Amino acid sequence: MMSDGVVSWWSLLCALAALNILAWCMSAVAHNRRRTVIAPEAYSARRLQLQLSAVYVFGCAFRSVLPVFDGPRICLFNSWLSSVVVGRSVATCAELCFVAQWAVMLRQTSRATDSMLGKVASLAVVPLIAIAEACSWYSVLTTSNLGHVAEESIWGLSAALLVTSMVVIWPRCTAAVRPVLLACCVAGAAYVAFMFLVDVPMYWSRWVADGTSGRHYMSIAQGARDVAVRRVVSYRWEDWKSEVVWMSLYFSVAVWLSIALVHAPVSEARSAARERKRPHAVRR
């Protein structure tokens, strides 16, 4: 039987999944109602955001209902859907779509404000995170934490690049867009600090400890078979407690950010940029 702590936590994750799906559905309805209100270009951009958000929201909902602790192959249900290979595949697709949302938002804002740094960053973040996902897969398959060190470092650097780009864009935006950029900058700065002060050192220390103890790692082929067939069902709080905080925040706050990006007022920034150019055109 599940321990009381695991039951409470899993119930919370399931409730969050249902709430997040409802919020996304409401966003989809609101988006359809804007069809005749906003410009076609802005409508298409928000539709793309909505589609990318759907992958992330439903992917996180899947992982909330069927949580998996990748390293030791721990899960709550003895089903192939709870295998690490399925959960990690869903996570990879969802995270790439989430980063693509940030790239789309930054690309639109950069084009509206003529920010070259923003344009470069918007093109770079998705390939960077694709590399981070490959590092994650390496660690999951081999059980070596060195891949996680590289993965989390790339995530932190990508977030720092996004924050820097938004700081540069800030003076060129209207009052309607600045609160969104401010919220993104604050969240991004906190994320960068957490990654480089907590997460990366944690994985580095684990890798050093494994090397000191002479731990044997799997090969890629061995790991591929292992994640596909081995599942360790555990209902013990002691086995899950290290994952509770980050999973709870990841499946709530991160999902809410994804949904919020659908409603980011990027079109206002573009309109403001055009208004600033208009007086110069008159002077000529």
C-alpha positions in Angstrom: 0.0 0.0 0.0 1.1 3.6 -0.6 2.3 5.5 2.3 0.2 8.5 3.4 2.8 10.9 2.2 3.0 9.4 -1.3 -0.8 9.3 -1.5 -1.1 12.9 -0.6 1.6 14.0 -3.0 0.3 11.9 -5.9 -3.2 13.2 -5.3 -1.8 16.8 -5.5 -0.1 16.0 -8.8 -3.3 14.6 -10.3 -5.3 17.6 -9.1 -2.7 19.9 -10.7 -2.8 18.0 -13.9 -6.6 18.4 -14.1 -6.4 22.1 -13.2 -3.7 22.7 -15.8 -5.7 21.0 -18.6 -8.8 23.0 -17.7 -6.7 26.2 -17.8 -5.3 25.3 -21.2 -8.8 24.5 -22.5 -10.0 27.9 -21.3 -7.0 29.6 -23.0 -8.0 27.8 -26.3 -11.5 29.1 -26.0 -10.3 32.6 -25.3 -7.9 32.4 -28.3 -10.7 31.4 -30.7 -12.7 34.4 -29.5 -9.9 36.7 -30.5 -10.0 35.7 -34.1 -11.8 38.9 -35.2 -10.3 41.2 -32.6 -6.5 41.0 -33.1 -4.4 41.2 -36.3 -4.1 38.0 -38.3 -0.3 37.9 -37.7 -0.8 38.2 -33.9 -3.5 35.5 -34.0 -1.3 33.1 -35.9 1.6 33.6 -33.4 -0.7 33.0 -30.4 -2.1 29.9 -32.1 1.4 28.5 -32.4 2.0 29.3 -28.7 -1.2 27.5 -27.9 -0.2 24.4 -29.9 3.3 24.3 -28.3 1.8 24.8 -24.9 -0.6 21.9 -25.5 2.3 19.5 -25.8 3.9 20.8 -22.6 0.7 20.9 -20.6 -0.5 17.4 -21.6 3.0 16.0 -21.3 3.3 17.3 -17.8 -0.2 16.0 -17.0 0.9 12.5 -18.2 4.0 12.6 -16.0 2.0 13.9 -13.0 -0.4 10.9 -13.2 2.4 8.4 -13.9 5.5 9.8 -12.1 8.9 8.2 -12.7 12.2 8.6 -10.9 14.5 8.1 -13.8 17.8 7.2 -12.2 16.8 4.2 -10.0 13.9 3.4 -12.4 11.3 3.9 -9.6 7.6 4.3 -10.5 4.2 4.1 -8.9 2.5 1.7 -11.3 3.8 -1.5 -13.0 2.9 -0.5 -16.5 4.9 0.0 -19.7 3.5 3.6 -19.7 5.5 4.0 -16.4 8.8 2.9 -18.0 11.6 5.4 -18.0 11.9 5.3 -21.8 8.3 6.5 -22.2 8.5 9.1 -19.5 11.8 10.5 -20.7 10.5 10.6 -24.3 7.4 12.5 -23.2 9.6 14.9 -21.2 11.9 15.5 -24.1 9.1 16.5 -26.5 7.4 18.6 -23.8 10.5 20.5 -22.8 11.5 21.2 -26.4 8.1 22.7 -27.0 8.3 24.7 -23.8 11.6 26.2 -24.9 10.2 26.8 -28.4 7.5 28.9 -26.8 10.2 31.2 -25.2 12.0 31.3 -28.6 8.8 32.4 -30.4 8.0 35.0 -27.8 11.6 36.4 -27.9 11.7 36.3 -31.6 8.5 38.3 -31.9 9.6 40.9 -29.3 13.1 41.1 -30.9 11.7 41.8 -34.4 9.3 44.4 -33.0 12.1 46.2 -31.1 15.0 45.5 -33.6 17.1 43.7 -31.0 19.8 41.7 -32.7 20.8 40.0 -29.4 17.2 38.9 -29.0 17.0 37.5 -32.5 20.2 35.5 -32.1 19.1 34.2 -28.7 15.7 33.1 -30.1 17.5 31.1 -32.7 20.0 29.6 -30.3 17.9 28.4 -27.3 16.1 25.5 -29.0 19.3 23.9 -30.4 21.0 24.4 -27.0 18.2 22.6 -25.2 18.2 19.9 -27.7 21.9 19.3 -26.7 20.8 19.4 -23.1 18.2 16.7 -23.7 20.9 14.5 -25.3 23.0 15.0 -22.2 20.0 14.0 -20.1 19.5 10.9 -22.1 23.1 10.0 -21.7 22.8 10.2 -17.9 19.5 8.4 -17.7 20.9 5.5 -19.8 24.4 5.2 -18.2 23.4 6.4 -14.7 26.4 8.8 -14.8 25.7 12.2 -13.3 28.2 13.9 -15.5 25.6 14.2 -18.2 23.2 15.9 -15.8 26.0 18.4 -14.9 26.2 19.3 -18.6 22.4 19.3 -19.0 21.7 21.6 -16.1 24.6 23.9 -17.1 23.2 24.3 -20.6 19.7 25.0 -19.2 21.2 27.6 -16.9 23.2 29.3 -19.6 20.2 29.3 -22.0 18.0 30.9 -19.3 20.8 33.5 -18.7 20.9 34.2 -22.4 17.1 34.7 -22.4 17.2 37.0 -19.4 20.0 39.1 -20.9 18.1 39.5 -24.1 15.0 40.7 -22.3 17.0 43.2 -20.3 18.4 44.6 -23.5 14.9 44.7 -25.0 13.3 46.3 -21.9 13.9 50.0 -22.8 12.4 49.6 -26.3 9.1 48.1 -25.2 5.8 49.8 -24.2 4.2 49.8 -20.8 2.0 46.9 -21.9 4.9 44.6 -22.5 7.2 45.6 -19.7 5.4 43.8 -16.9 5.6 40.5 -18.8 9.4 41.1 -19.4 9.9 42.0 -15.8 8.1 38.8 -14.6 10.2 36.7 -17.1 13.4 38.4 -16.0 12.7 37.8 -12.2 11.7 34.2 -12.8 14.6 33.6 -15.1 17.2 35.1 -12.7 15.9 33.0 -9.9 16.1 29.9 -12.1 19.7 30.7 -13.2 20.7 31.2 -9.5 19.1 27.9 -8.5 20.7 26.0 -11.3 24.3 27.2 -10.7 24.1 27.4 -6.9 22.1 24.3 -6.2 21.4 21.9 -9.0 24.8 21.8 -10.9 26.9 21.5 -7.7 24.6 18.7 -6.5 25.1 16.6 -9.6 28.8 17.4 -9.7 29.2 16.2 -6.1 27.3 13.0 -6.9 29.5 12.4 -9.9 32.7 12.9 -7.8 31.3 10.6 -5.1 30.5 7.9 -7.6 34.1 8.2 -9.0 35.5 7.9 -5.5 33.5 4.8 -4.7 34.4 3.2 -8.1 30.8 3.0 -9.3 30.3 1.0 -12.5 28.3 2.7 -15.2 26.1 1.1 -17.9 26.9 1.3 -21.6 24.5 3.1 -23.8 23.2 -0.2 -25.1 22.8 -1.7 -21.7 21.0 1.5 -20.5 18.6 1.4 -23.4 17.5 -2.1 -22.6 17.3 -1.3 -18.9 15.1 1.8 -19.2 12.8 -0.1 -21.5 12.2 -3.2 -19.3 13.1 -2.5 -15.7 10.6 -0.9 -13.4 10.9 -0.7 -9.6 7.5 -0.1 -8.1 7.8 1.8 -4.8 5.2 3.4 -2.5 7.7 4.4 0.1 8.0 8.1 1.0 11.8 7.6 1.5 12.2 6.7 -2.2 10.2 9.6 -3.5 11.0 12.5 -1.1 14.0 13.8 -3.0 11.8 14.3 -6.1 8.7 15.8 -4.4 9.7 19.5 -4.4 11.1 19.8 -7.9 8.3 17.7 -9.5 5.6 19.7 -7.7 7.0 23.0 -8.8 7.8 21.8 -12.3 4.2 20.4 -12.9 2.6 23.6 -11.5 4.6 26.8 -11.9 6.4 25.8 -15.1 3.0 24.8 -16.7 1.4 28.0 -15.7 4.2 29.9 -17.4 3.7 27.9 -20.5 0.0 28.8 -20.5 0.7 32.5 -19.7 3.0 32.8 -22.8 -0.1 32.2 -24.9 -1.4 35.5 -23.7 1.8 37.5 -23.7 1.0 41.0 -25.3 3.7 40.7 -28.0 1.6 42.4 -30.6 1.6 45.6 -28.6 5.4 45.7 -28.8 5.2 45.5 -32.6 2.6 48.2 -32.8 4.7 50.5 -30.5 7.8 49.9 -32.7 5.8 51.0 -35.8 4.6 54.0 -34.0 8.1 55.0 -33.1 9.2 54.7 -36.7 6.3 56.8 -38.0 7.6 60.3 -37.0 11.0 59.5 -38.6 9.2 58.7 -41.8 7.4 62.1 -41.7 10.6 64.0 -41.1 12.1 62.5 -44.2 
